[in-house]
Amino acid sequence: DRNGFKFFANGGVCLTKEEIGTVGSFASQCAVDWFTRGMLPPMSGDDAVMCHQWVDYMPIYANSLKQALQREVTGAVNDDADDAKVLSGEPITSDCLKGLTLVVNAGHGS
């Protein structure tokens, strides 16, 4: 099974197994932080949130990807104000990505 994230860089250099493990650990820490902050509802137990209607998370997801890229390009530090912008869907206005070609493939791992 080859589904999941694929990491590419100029010159064919890709992340090592250790580096990919580091990315996974960081993602896990972020998820714990988001639950702690109340940004993600519990998915089990007495307080679990069961969604009964379709929710469009794409605008928040797209904005968070854009913001993450901008932070990496500019070297800015993530803070609570950044999280608030992502959750509010507030557009991020910055030219730091201007001229770059970005490819996001969310095609079920294809």
N, CA, C and O atoms as a GROMACS GRO file, in nm:
protein
  440
    1ASP      N    1   0.084  -0.118   0.000
    1ASP     CA    2   0.000   0.000   0.000
    1ASP      C    3   0.088   0.124   0.000
    1ASP      O    4   0.171   0.142   0.090
    2ARG      N    5   0.072   0.209  -0.098
    2ARG     CA    6   0.155   0.328  -0.111
    2ARG      C    7   0.074   0.456  -0.089
    2ARG      O    8   0.117   0.564  -0.130
    3ASN      N    9  -0.042   0.446  -0.026
    3ASN     CA   10  -0.121   0.565   0.002
    3ASN      C   11  -0.054   0.648   0.110
    3ASN      O   12   0.022   0.596   0.192
    4GLY      N   13  -0.084   0.776   0.111
    4GLY     CA   14  -0.029   0.863   0.213
    4GLY      C   15   0.048   0.978   0.153
    4GLY      O   16   0.036   1.006   0.034
    5PHE      N   17   0.128   1.044   0.235
    5PHE     CA   18   0.206   1.158   0.190
    5PHE      C   19   0.327   1.111   0.111
    5PHE      O   20   0.387   1.008   0.140
    6LYS      N   21   0.360   1.188   0.010
    6LYS     CA   22   0.482   1.165  -0.066
    6LYS      C   23   0.565   1.292  -0.058
    6LYS      O   24   0.512   1.401  -0.081
    7PHE      N   25   0.692   1.280  -0.027
    7PHE     CA   26   0.779   1.395  -0.008
    7PHE      C   27   0.881   1.400  -0.121
    7PHE      O   28   0.955   1.304  -0.144
    8PHE      N   29   0.885   1.513  -0.192
    8PHE     CA   30   0.978   1.531  -0.303
    8PHE      C   31   1.056   1.660  -0.283
    8PHE      O   32   1.011   1.752  -0.216
    9ALA      N   33   1.174   1.665  -0.342
    9ALA     CA   34   1.257   1.786  -0.338
    9ALA      C   35   1.333   1.796  -0.470
    9ALA      O   36   1.344   1.698  -0.543
   10ASN      N   37   1.384   1.916  -0.499
   10ASN     CA   38   1.467   1.933  -0.618
   10ASN      C   39   1.584   1.836  -0.613
   10ASN      O   40   1.638   1.808  -0.506
   11GLY      N   41   1.623   1.786  -0.727
   11GLY     CA   42   1.738   1.696  -0.733
   11GLY      C   43   1.707   1.554  -0.690
   11GLY      O   44   1.799   1.472  -0.678
   12GLY      N   45   1.580   1.522  -0.668
   12GLY     CA   46   1.543   1.386  -0.633
   12GLY      C   47   1.571   1.347  -0.489
   12GLY      O   48   1.549   1.232  -0.452
   13VAL      N   49   1.619   1.439  -0.408
   13VAL     CA   50   1.647   1.408  -0.267
   13VAL      C   51   1.513   1.404  -0.193
   13VAL      O   52   1.435   1.499  -0.200
   14CYS      N   53   1.488   1.297  -0.123
   14CYS     CA   54   1.364   1.289  -0.047
   14CYS      C   55   1.395   1.267   0.101
   14CYS      O   56   1.510   1.248   0.140
   15LEU      N   57   1.291   1.270   0.180
   15LEU     CA   58   1.310   1.254   0.324
   15LEU      C   59   1.350   1.111   0.357
   15LEU      O   60   1.308   1.016   0.292
   16THR      N   61   1.432   1.098   0.459
   16THR     CA   62   1.471   0.965   0.507
   16THR      C   63   1.358   0.907   0.592
   16THR      O   64   1.265   0.978   0.629
   17LYS      N   65   1.368   0.779   0.621
   17LYS     CA   66   1.269   0.714   0.706
   17LYS      C   67   1.262   0.782   0.843
   17LYS      O   68   1.153   0.800   0.898
   18GLU      N   69   1.377   0.821   0.897
   18GLU     CA   70   1.380   0.892   1.026
   18GLU      C   71   1.309   1.026   1.018
   18GLU      O   72   1.232   1.062   1.107
   19GLU      N   73   1.334   1.100   0.909
   19GLU     CA   74   1.271   1.232   0.892
   19GLU      C   75   1.120   1.218   0.878
   19GLU      O   76   1.045   1.299   0.932
   20ILE      N   77   1.075   1.117   0.805
   20ILE     CA   78   0.931   1.093   0.792
   20ILE      C   79   0.872   1.058   0.928
   20ILE      O   80   0.761   1.101   0.961
   21GLY      N   81   0.945   0.981   1.009
   21GLY     CA   82   0.901   0.951   1.145
   21GLY      C   83   0.888   1.077   1.229
   21GLY      O   84   0.796   1.090   1.309
   22THR      N   85   0.982   1.170   1.210
   22THR     CA   86   0.977   1.298   1.282
   22THR      C   87   0.853   1.376   1.243
   22THR      O   88   0.786   1.435   1.328
   23VAL      N   89   0.821   1.378   1.112
   23VAL     CA   90   0.700   1.446   1.065
   23VAL      C   91   0.577   1.383   1.130
   23VAL      O   92   0.488   1.455   1.175
   24GLY      N   93   0.572   1.250   1.135
   24GLY     CA   94   0.459   1.182   1.198
   24GLY      C   95   0.446   1.214   1.346
   24GLY      O   96   0.335   1.236   1.395
   25SER      N   97   0.558   1.218   1.416
   25SER     CA   98   0.556   1.252   1.559
   25SER      C   99   0.507   1.394   1.580
   25SER      O  100   0.429   1.421   1.672
   26PHE      N  101   0.553   1.486   1.494
   26PHE     CA  102   0.510   1.625   1.505
   26PHE      C  103   0.360   1.636   1.481
   26PHE      O  104   0.291   1.709   1.552
   27ALA      N  105   0.308   1.564   1.381
   27ALA     CA  106   0.164   1.566   1.352
   27ALA      C  107   0.085   1.514   1.472
   27ALA      O  108  -0.020   1.568   1.505
   28SER      N  109   0.136   1.411   1.535
   28SER     CA  110   0.069   1.355   1.653
   28SER      C  111   0.066   1.457   1.767
   28SER      O  112  -0.036   1.472   1.834
   29GLN      N  113   0.178   1.526   1.788
   29GLN     CA  114   0.184   1.629   1.892
   29GLN      C  115   0.087   1.742   1.862
   29GLN      O  116   0.022   1.795   1.953
   30CYS      N  117   0.075   1.780   1.734
   30CYS     CA  118  -0.020   1.885   1.695
   30CYS      C  119  -0.163   1.842   1.726
   30CYS      O  120  -0.242   1.921   1.777
   31ALA      N  121  -0.196   1.716   1.695
   31ALA     CA  122  -0.332   1.667   1.722
   31ALA      C  123  -0.363   1.673   1.871
   31ALA      O  124  -0.472   1.714   1.910
   32VAL      N  125  -0.268   1.633   1.955
   32VAL     CA  126  -0.288   1.640   2.100
   32VAL      C  127  -0.309   1.785   2.142
   32VAL      O  128  -0.397   1.814   2.223
   33ASP      N  129  -0.229   1.876   2.087
   33ASP     CA  130  -0.242   2.018   2.119
   33ASP      C  131  -0.379   2.070   2.077
   33ASP      O  132  -0.442   2.145   2.151
   34TRP      N  133  -0.425   2.032   1.958
   34TRP     CA  134  -0.556   2.078   1.910
   34TRP      C  135  -0.668   2.027   1.999
   34TRP      O  136  -0.762   2.101   2.028
   35PHE      N  137  -0.661   1.901   2.042
   35PHE     CA  138  -0.761   1.848   2.135
   35PHE      C  139  -0.758   1.926   2.266
   35PHE      O  140  -0.862   1.961   2.320
   36THR      N  141  -0.637   1.952   2.317
   36THR     CA  142  -0.620   2.025   2.443
   36THR      C  143  -0.680   2.164   2.434
   36THR      O  144  -0.743   2.212   2.529
   37ARG      N  145  -0.661   2.230   2.321
   37ARG     CA  146  -0.714   2.366   2.302
   37ARG      C  147  -0.863   2.367   2.272
   37ARG      O  148  -0.925   2.474   2.271
   38GLY      N  149  -0.921   2.251   2.250
   38GLY     CA  150  -1.063   2.245   2.218
   38GLY      C  151  -1.091   2.269   2.071
   38GLY      O  152  -1.206   2.293   2.033
   39MET      N  153  -0.988   2.263   1.988
   39MET     CA  154  -1.008   2.286   1.845
   39MET      C  155  -1.065   2.162   1.776
   39MET      O  156  -1.126   2.174   1.669
   40LEU      N  157  -1.046   2.045   1.834
   40LEU     CA  158  -1.102   1.921   1.781
   40LEU      C  159  -1.188   1.858   1.888
   40LEU      O  160  -1.145   1.846   2.003
   41PRO      N  161  -1.310   1.818   1.853
   41PRO     CA  162  -1.395   1.756   1.955
   41PRO      C  163  -1.351   1.613   1.982
   41PRO      O  164  -1.287   1.550   1.898
   42PRO      N  165  -1.385   1.560   2.100
   42PRO     CA  166  -1.353   1.420   2.129
   42PRO      C  167  -1.433   1.329   2.035
   42PRO      O  168  -1.547   1.359   2.000
   43MET      N  169  -1.371   1.218   1.996
   43MET     CA  170  -1.437   1.126   1.904
   43MET      C  171  -1.484   0.997   1.972
   43MET      O  172  -1.535   0.907   1.907
   44SER      N  173  -1.465   0.990   2.103
   44SER     CA  174  -1.514   0.873   2.176
   44SER      C  175  -1.546   0.916   2.318
   44SER      O  176  -1.509   1.026   2.361
   45GLY      N  177  -1.614   0.830   2.391
   45GLY     CA  178  -1.650   0.862   2.529
   45GLY      C  179  -1.782   0.935   2.538
   45GLY      O  180  -1.851   0.954   2.438
   46ASP      N  181  -1.817   0.976   2.659
   46ASP     CA  182  -1.946   1.041   2.683
   46ASP      C  183  -1.959   1.176   2.614
   46ASP      O  184  -2.070   1.217   2.579
   47ASP      N  185  -1.847   1.246   2.592
   47ASP     CA  186  -1.851   1.378   2.531
   47ASP      C  187  -1.828   1.374   2.380
   47ASP      O  188  -1.805   1.478   2.319
   48ALA      N  189  -1.832   1.256   2.321
   48ALA     CA  190  -1.803   1.243   2.178
   48ALA      C  191  -1.901   1.324   2.094
   48ALA      O  192  -2.020   1.332   2.126
   49VAL      N  193  -1.850   1.381   1.988
   49VAL     CA  194  -1.934   1.456   1.895
   49VAL      C  195  -1.965   1.367   1.776
   49VAL      O  196  -1.874   1.318   1.709
   50MET      N  197  -2.091   1.346   1.751
   50MET     CA  198  -2.133   1.268   1.636
   50MET      C  199  -2.196   1.364   1.536
   50MET      O  200  -2.296   1.429   1.566
   51CYS      N  201  -2.139   1.373   1.420
   51CYS     CA  202  -2.191   1.464   1.317
   51CYS      C  203  -2.306   1.397   1.244
   51CYS      O  204  -2.294   1.284   1.197
   52HIS      N  205  -2.416   1.468   1.234
   52HIS     CA  206  -2.533   1.414   1.166
   52HIS      C  207  -2.560   1.485   1.034
   52HIS      O  208  -2.658   1.455   0.966
   53GLN      N  209  -2.474   1.577   0.999
   53GLN     CA  210  -2.489   1.642   0.870
   53GLN      C  211  -2.351   1.671   0.813
   53GLN      O  212  -2.252   1.675   0.885
   54TRP      N  213  -2.348   1.691   0.684
   54TRP     CA  214  -2.222   1.713   0.614
   54TRP      C  215  -2.164   1.849   0.653
   54TRP      O  216  -2.236   1.948   0.659
   55VAL      N  217  -2.034   1.851   0.678
   55VAL     CA  218  -1.964   1.975   0.715
   55VAL      C  219  -1.852   1.996   0.614
   55VAL      O  220  -1.774   1.904   0.588
   56ASP      N  221  -1.843   2.117   0.558
   56ASP     CA  222  -1.740   2.148   0.459
   56ASP      C  223  -1.617   2.204   0.531
   56ASP      O  224  -1.614   2.322   0.568
   57TYR      N  225  -1.517   2.119   0.551
   57TYR     CA  226  -1.392   2.161   0.615
   57TYR      C  227  -1.289   2.209   0.514
   57TYR      O  228  -1.182   2.254   0.553
   58MET      N  229  -1.320   2.201   0.384
   58MET     CA  230  -1.221   2.234   0.282
   58MET      C  231  -1.170   2.378   0.293
   58MET      O  232  -1.049   2.398   0.281
   59PRO      N  233  -1.254   2.479   0.315
   59PRO     CA  234  -1.200   2.615   0.327
   59PRO      C  235  -1.100   2.628   0.443
   59PRO      O  236  -0.997   2.694   0.429
   60ILE      N  237  -1.130   2.567   0.557
   60ILE     CA  238  -1.038   2.573   0.671
   60ILE      C  239  -0.911   2.497   0.639
   60ILE      O  240  -0.801   2.543   0.670
   61TYR      N  241  -0.925   2.379   0.578
   61TYR     CA  242  -0.809   2.297   0.542
   61TYR      C  243  -0.720   2.370   0.442
   61TYR      O  244  -0.598   2.375   0.459
   62ALA      N  245  -0.780   2.427   0.338
   62ALA     CA  246  -0.702   2.498   0.236
   62ALA      C  247  -0.631   2.618   0.296
   62ALA      O  248  -0.515   2.644   0.266
   63ASN      N  249  -0.701   2.693   0.383
   63ASN     CA  250  -0.641   2.810   0.446
   63ASN      C  251  -0.526   2.768   0.538
   63ASN      O  252  -0.424   2.837   0.545
   64SER      N  253  -0.542   2.656   0.610
   64SER     CA  254  -0.435   2.612   0.699
   64SER      C  255  -0.313   2.566   0.621
   64SER      O  256  -0.200   2.589   0.664
   65LEU      N  257  -0.333   2.502   0.505
   65LEU     CA  258  -0.219   2.465   0.420
   65LEU      C  259  -0.147   2.589   0.370
   65LEU      O  260  -0.024   2.596   0.373
   66LYS      N  261  -0.223   2.686   0.324
   66LYS     CA  262  -0.164   2.810   0.272
   66LYS      C  263  -0.085   2.880   0.383
   66LYS      O  264   0.027   2.927   0.360
   67GLN      N  265  -0.143   2.886   0.500
   67GLN     CA  266  -0.077   2.952   0.613
   67GLN      C  267   0.050   2.878   0.654
   67GLN      O  268   0.151   2.941   0.684
   68ALA      N  269   0.045   2.745   0.655
   68ALA     CA  270   0.164   2.666   0.691
   68ALA      C  271   0.277   2.691   0.591
   68ALA      O  272   0.393   2.705   0.630
   69LEU      N  273   0.243   2.695   0.464
   69LEU     CA  274   0.345   2.723   0.362
   69LEU      C  275   0.404   2.862   0.380
   69LEU      O  276   0.525   2.882   0.369
   70GLN      N  277   0.317   2.959   0.408
   70GLN     CA  278   0.365   3.096   0.428
   70GLN      C  279   0.458   3.104   0.548
   70GLN      O  280   0.559   3.173   0.545
   71ARG      N  281   0.423   3.033   0.656
   71ARG     CA  282   0.510   3.034   0.775
   71ARG      C  283   0.646   2.976   0.741
   71ARG      O  284   0.749   3.028   0.784
   72GLU      N  285   0.648   2.867   0.664
   72GLU     CA  286   0.775   2.804   0.628
   72GLU      C  287   0.858   2.895   0.539
   72GLU      O  288   0.980   2.903   0.555
   73VAL      N  289   0.792   2.962   0.445
   73VAL     CA  290   0.865   3.049   0.352
   73VAL      C  291   0.919   3.173   0.421
   73VAL      O  292   1.031   3.216   0.395
   74THR      N  293   0.839   3.231   0.511
   74THR     CA  294   0.878   3.357   0.575
   74THR      C  295   0.953   3.335   0.706
   74THR      O  296   1.016   3.428   0.757
   75GLY      N  297   0.947   3.214   0.761
   75GLY     CA  298   1.013   3.188   0.889
   75GLY      C  299   0.934   3.240   1.008
   75GLY      O  300   0.987   3.248   1.118
   76ALA      N  301   0.806   3.274   0.986
   76ALA     CA  302   0.722   3.325   1.094
   76ALA      C  303   0.695   3.213   1.195
   76ALA      O  304   0.700   3.095   1.161
   77VAL      N  305   0.666   3.252   1.317
   77VAL     CA  306   0.638   3.156   1.424
   77VAL      C  307   0.487   3.143   1.439
   77VAL      O  308   0.416   3.243   1.437
   78ASN      N  309   0.439   3.020   1.453
   78ASN     CA  310   0.297   2.996   1.472
   78ASN      C  311   0.254   3.046   1.610
   78ASN      O  312   0.326   3.029   1.708
   79ASP      N  313   0.138   3.108   1.616
   79ASP     CA  314   0.085   3.151   1.745
   79ASP      C  315  -0.066   3.134   1.745
   79ASP      O  316  -0.125   3.091   1.646
   80ASP      N  317  -0.130   3.168   1.857
   80ASP     CA  318  -0.274   3.150   1.868
   80ASP      C  319  -0.350   3.236   1.768
   80ASP      O  320  -0.457   3.197   1.723
   81ALA      N  321  -0.295   3.352   1.731
   81ALA     CA  322  -0.360   3.438   1.633
   81ALA      C  323  -0.368   3.368   1.498
   81ALA      O  324  -0.467   3.381   1.426
   82ASP      N  325  -0.262   3.292   1.463
   82ASP     CA  326  -0.263   3.215   1.339
   82ASP      C  327  -0.376   3.112   1.342
   82ASP      O  328  -0.450   3.098   1.244
   83ASP      N  329  -0.390   3.040   1.454
   83ASP     CA  330  -0.495   2.940   1.466
   83ASP      C  331  -0.632   3.004   1.452
   83ASP      O  332  -0.721   2.947   1.388
   84ALA      N  333  -0.650   3.121   1.511
   84ALA     CA  334  -0.778   3.190   1.503
   84ALA      C  335  -0.810   3.226   1.358
   84ALA      O  336  -0.925   3.215   1.316
   85LYS      N  337  -0.709   3.269   1.282
   85LYS     CA  338  -0.732   3.302   1.141
   85LYS      C  339  -0.774   3.179   1.063
   85LYS      O  340  -0.866   3.185   0.982
   86VAL      N  341  -0.708   3.068   1.088
   86VAL     CA  342  -0.743   2.944   1.017
   86VAL      C  343  -0.886   2.904   1.047
   86VAL      O  344  -0.963   2.874   0.956
   87LEU      N  345  -0.923   2.904   1.175
   87LEU     CA  346  -1.057   2.861   1.214
   87LEU      C  347  -1.165   2.956   1.165
   87LEU      O  348  -1.276   2.912   1.134
   88SER      N  349  -1.135   3.085   1.156
   88SER     CA  350  -1.235   3.181   1.112
   88SER      C  351  -1.251   3.180   0.961
   88SER      O  352  -1.349   3.233   0.908
   89GLY      N  353  -1.155   3.120   0.891
   89GLY     CA  354  -1.159   3.122   0.745
   89GLY      C  355  -1.114   3.255   0.687
   89GLY      O  356  -1.128   3.280   0.568
   90GLU      N  357  -1.060   3.340   0.774
   90GLU     CA  358  -1.012   3.472   0.729
   90GLU      C  359  -0.905   3.453   0.622
   90GLU      O  360  -0.809   3.378   0.642
   91PRO      N  361  -0.921   3.522   0.508
   91PRO     CA  362  -0.820   3.505   0.403
   91PRO      C  363  -0.684   3.556   0.448
   91PRO      O  364  -0.673   3.655   0.521
   92ILE      N  365  -0.581   3.487   0.403
   92ILE     CA  366  -0.445   3.527   0.434
   92ILE      C  367  -0.392   3.603   0.314
   92ILE      O  368  -0.389   3.551   0.203
   93THR      N  369  -0.352   3.726   0.337
   93THR     CA  370  -0.305   3.809   0.226
   93THR      C  371  -0.156   3.829   0.239
   93THR      O  372  -0.108   3.903   0.325
   94SER      N  373  -0.084   3.762   0.153
   94SER     CA  374   0.061   3.773   0.152
   94SER      C  375   0.110   3.731   0.015
   94SER      O  376   0.054   3.640  -0.047
   95ASP      N  377   0.215   3.796  -0.032
   95ASP     CA  378   0.272   3.762  -0.162
   95ASP      C  379   0.393   3.671  -0.149
   95ASP      O  380   0.467   3.654  -0.246
   96CYS      N  381   0.415   3.612  -0.031
   96CYS     CA  382   0.537   3.534  -0.011
   96CYS      C  383   0.540   3.408  -0.098
   96CYS      O  384   0.648   3.352  -0.121
   97LEU      N  385   0.425   3.362  -0.146
   97LEU     CA  386   0.422   3.244  -0.232
   97LEU      C  387   0.410   3.280  -0.380
   97LEU      O  388   0.406   3.192  -0.465
   98LYS      N  389   0.405   3.408  -0.409
   98LYS     CA  390   0.388   3.453  -0.547
   98LYS      C  391   0.502   3.401  -0.635
   98LYS      O  392   0.619   3.410  -0.598
   99GLY      N  393   0.465   3.346  -0.749
   99GLY     CA  394   0.564   3.296  -0.843
   99GLY      C  395   0.601   3.150  -0.822
   99GLY      O  396   0.671   3.092  -0.906
  100LEU      N  397   0.557   3.090  -0.712
  100LEU     CA  398   0.587   2.949  -0.687
  100LEU      C  399   0.478   2.861  -0.748
  100LEU      O  400   0.362   2.900  -0.754
  101THR      N  401   0.516   2.745  -0.792
  101THR     CA  402   0.420   2.646  -0.838
  101THR      C  403   0.404   2.543  -0.728
  101THR      O  404   0.499   2.474  -0.692
  102LEU      N  405   0.283   2.533  -0.675
  102LEU     CA  406   0.255   2.440  -0.567
  102LEU      C  407   0.163   2.331  -0.618
  102LEU      O  408   0.066   2.359  -0.689
  103VAL      N  409   0.192   2.208  -0.583
  103VAL     CA  410   0.109   2.096  -0.624
  103VAL      C  411   0.058   2.027  -0.499
  103VAL      O  412   0.136   1.982  -0.415
  104VAL      N  413  -0.074   2.019  -0.487
  104VAL     CA  414  -0.136   1.946  -0.378
  104VAL      C  415  -0.223   1.839  -0.441
  104VAL      O  416  -0.318   1.870  -0.514
  105ASN      N  417  -0.192   1.714  -0.414
  105ASN     CA  418  -0.268   1.603  -0.470
  105ASN      C  419  -0.343   1.536  -0.357
  105ASN      O  420  -0.285   1.464  -0.276
  106ALA      N  421  -0.472   1.562  -0.352
  106ALA     CA  422  -0.554   1.500  -0.249
  106ALA      C  423  -0.639   1.388  -0.309
  106ALA      O  424  -0.751   1.364  -0.263
  107GLY      N  425  -0.588   1.322  -0.410
  107GLY     CA  426  -0.662   1.220  -0.484
  107GLY      C  427  -0.655   1.082  -0.423
  107GLY      O  428  -0.622   0.986  -0.492
  108HIS      N  429  -0.685   1.070  -0.297
  108HIS     CA  430  -0.689   0.940  -0.228
  108HIS      C  431  -0.558   0.865  -0.242
  108HIS      O  432  -0.556   0.743  -0.262
  109GLY      N  433  -0.447   0.938  -0.232
  109GLY     CA  434  -0.316   0.874  -0.235
  109GLY      C  435  -0.262   0.847  -0.374
  109GLY      O  436  -0.154   0.791  -0.389
  110SER      N  437  -0.338   0.887  -0.476
  110SER     CA  438  -0.291   0.859  -0.612
  110SER      C  439  -0.185   0.956  -0.656
  110SER      O  440  -0.134   0.947  -0.768
   0.00000   0.00000   0.00000
